[in-house]
């Protein structure tokens, strides 16, 4: 997990105006992130609009990204779902060559019990040849992965190596940090509170805003890691307003609008997600002008 600490991003999936995957835009996005100092990338997490992509399209993207990255930074593959059997079967069908770990969101909509969540991840861990990063995002899944369930999985399965925490519950995260196995890593899943999470023992982030502002956002972790908390705090507040603004109309609506302003890729999405309104697009453009280069 040493390679999967620091600033990672959950990549968007760029689309052309008629809905096809924009592989040129995806390559530009990857190069922008690597040149900006990102530590790792997540491919086809939920920010990548994965539910709207066919299996064939997902496989194309999984195969394409390592050919661009060429081993320069580690890659994590998104592999979550609410059908445990289908998820386990998919381990042998997805082209995960070139990936160092899996990021798997807790089952959504089903709202399983903690025992159900534990057993779901247990089956995945027993079948996976790659390390697994748990992902707790109750605002999207409808259920919370408690600290106790996280710790139970971390202690019982060596290949359960990290938790991306997006519950916003710092008490829960502190319980994980205070009782976790030595090498288990807590990663922030909320850009706006990444610095507070670092302060309680988090060791990185899987970010959305950092794919647009890789240099600026990664500096928060880099300053904090080096012991310069004042500089980390300054960098945090410099990007905080735009970080919050990209979620005004949902994710990845805002971040795609911002990436279009940066001439990296277009802002098209697949339904039911919608492009940013002119008001949000203009707001993001104005905020972008105030970001230090």
N, C-alpha and C positions, 0 to 999 in steps of 0.2 A: 504493500500500500504506500510505500514511500513515494512512488511515482504518481500516485493518485491523490496527493495532497496539494494544497495551494488553490489557484484559481482555474476552475474548469468551466465550460459552458455547455448548455443544452442547445445544440444547433437547431435553427429553424430549417424548414425545407422550402427553398425558393421555388416559386412557380412562375411560368410564363403567363401571359394574359389569357390564354385559352385553357389554362389548367395543367399543362404538361410540366413535369419537373424541369427546373432550370439548372442543369448541371454546370453550366458556365458560372452562374451566380453562386452556386454552392462552392465551386473551387475558389472563387474570389473571397467568399466568406471565410473559408478555411485559411487561406493565405493571410488575410487580414488579421485573424486571430493569432496565428503562429508568429507573425512579425510583430504583433503587439505584446508578446510575452506570455501567452496563456500556457498553463501547465498541462492541461489535458482537455479532451473534448468528449461530449456525449452525443452519440448519433442516434436519432430516432427515439428521443424521449418524447413526452407528451407535447413539448414546445414544438416539436417537428411535425405536428398535426398527424401523428401516426394513425389515429382511428380512421382517417380519410384516405389512407394509402392502401392499395392492394398489396397482397403478399409479394407479387412480382415486382412492384415498385419499391417496396421495402428492401427486397433482396438486391435490386440494382443499386440502391443507395449504400447499403452495407458493403457491397463490393467496391463501389466507386471511391469512397472516402479514403480507405487505406492506400489506394494508388496515388492519391494526391499528397497525403501526409508523409508517406515514405518513411515511417518510423521516427519522425522528428519529435513527436509527442505521443503519449499514450492515448488510446481510444477506448471508450466505454460504449457498449451497445445497449440501447434500451430494449428491455424484454419483459414487459409486464402484461397483466391481463386479469380477467375475473373468472377464467375457466382454467383451473389448475392442471387438469389432464392435457388440455390443448397446449398450455404453456410448456409443460415438460416435454411433450412430443415435439414441440418446435425447436428444442435445443439441438436436435439432430438434423433439422431441416434448414435452419438459418445459416447463412454464410458468415460465421463469426471469426474466420481467419483474419489475423491482424488486430484483434481486439484483446484487451488485457483484463476486462471485467464486464459484468452485466449490471445494469441498473434496473431494478424491478419494483415498480410501484405496487403498493398494497392493493388488493382487489377492490375495484370500484363498484358501486351500485348495490352489490350483494349485501353490504354491511355485515360481514361475518363477525362472529364472536372472536375474542382474543385467541381461543383455542383453534378456531378456524384459520385465523391469520397465521398462527404459529405452524399449523400443519401444512398450510399452503406453501409457506417458505421452506419448510422442512423437505417437502417433496422436491421442490426446485433445487435445494442445496444438495440433496442426495444424488440428483441426476446431472448436475452441472459440472463440467470440467473447468469452468472459469469461476473466479471469485465473484461473489455477489454483493452488491451495494443495495441495502434495503432503502425504500423510499416511503416516507410517511408524509402524506399531504391530505389531511382530513377535509380541507375545504373543497377538494375535488373528488375524493373517494367516498366521503360520507361516513368514514369511520377512522378512529385514531389507532395507531400502533403504540401501545403503552411502552413506557420504559422497561417494565418487567418483561414484556414479550420480546422487545429488542434484545435485552440482556440475555434472555434464555436462549435465543437463537445464536447470539454472538459466542456464548460459552459452549454450546453444544456442537457447533459446526465451524470447523477451521476456515472453510471457504466463505463464510459470512463475515465480511471484512470491514464493513462500514455501514453507516446510516446517513442518508440524505434527509435532514429534518426540516420540514416546512409546516410544522404545527403552530409555530410562533410561541410555544410554551417553553420558556426558558427554564422553569423549574423541572420540567420533564427532561430537558436536555442535560441539565446539571446532574440529574440522577443517573443518566446514562454515562456521562463522563466520569463521575465519581466511582462507578462500580464496573465499568467495562474492562474486558481483557486488555492487556498492555498495548497490543498492536491494533486494536479495533479503533476506527477513525470516525469521528462525528464531523459531517459536512453540512454546512448551511444550505438550506433550500430556499431561503428568503434573502434576496439581495439587500433589502433595506436594513436588515438586522444582522448582516454578516459580521460586522465588527463586534457587536455585543456577543455574538456566538464565539468568535475567536477568543474573547476575553474570558469566557468560562471554560475554554478547553477545546473548542472546535479547531480543526486543522485544515480548513479549506471550505470551498463553496462550489456548488454547481449552479452557475449564474445564467441569467438571461441577458441582462444589460451588458455584460462583459464581451459579448460577441460584437457589439457595436463600439464599445469603448474598452478594448482589452488592456491597453496601456494604463489608462486612468484607474480602472477598477482593480486590476491586479496589483497596482501599487499599494492598495489598502493592506492586502495580505503581506506583501513584501516588506513594507515598513513595519507592520506589527511583528512579523517573524524576526526582524532584525533588532527589535526592542525599541524602535522609534514610535511610540504610541501617539505622540503629538502629531507627527506627520501622517500617521494612519488615520487619525481622527480628521485632520484637515482634508485628506483625500476623500474620506467617507462623505463629508458634508458637501464637497464640491460636486458630487454626482447624485446626491440623495434626491433632489427634486425631480430630476429627469428619470431616475430609477423608479420613483413612485408613479410618475406620469405615464410611463409605457403601459401600465395596467389599467388606465382609466376606462378603456373599452374592451378589456380582456386581453388574454395572451393567446397567440403571438401577434395580435393586431398592432399594438404599439411598437414593439421591437421591429416588426417588418417595415412600418412607416419610417422609423429612424434609420434602418439600413438603406432604404431607398434614398433618403436625404444624403446619405454618405456615398451614394452611387456604387453600392456593393451588390445589391440585388433588388428586385421589384418588391412591391408591397402586396401582391395578390395572395389571396388565401382561398381555401376550399370551404364551401358551406358545410356547417352552419356558421363558421367564423366569417366576419365581414371586415372589409378594409376600413382603415381609420377614417373618421369623418374629417372634412376639411378643417374643422376647429381643432381637433387633436393633432392633425398633421402640422398645422401652423404652430401650435403650442410647442411641439417637440422640436421643430426647426428653430424657434426662438431660444429654447433651453439649450439646444446643441451649440448655439453660437457663444454661450457663456461658459462652456466647458474648456478648461485649460488644455492646450495641446500637449 
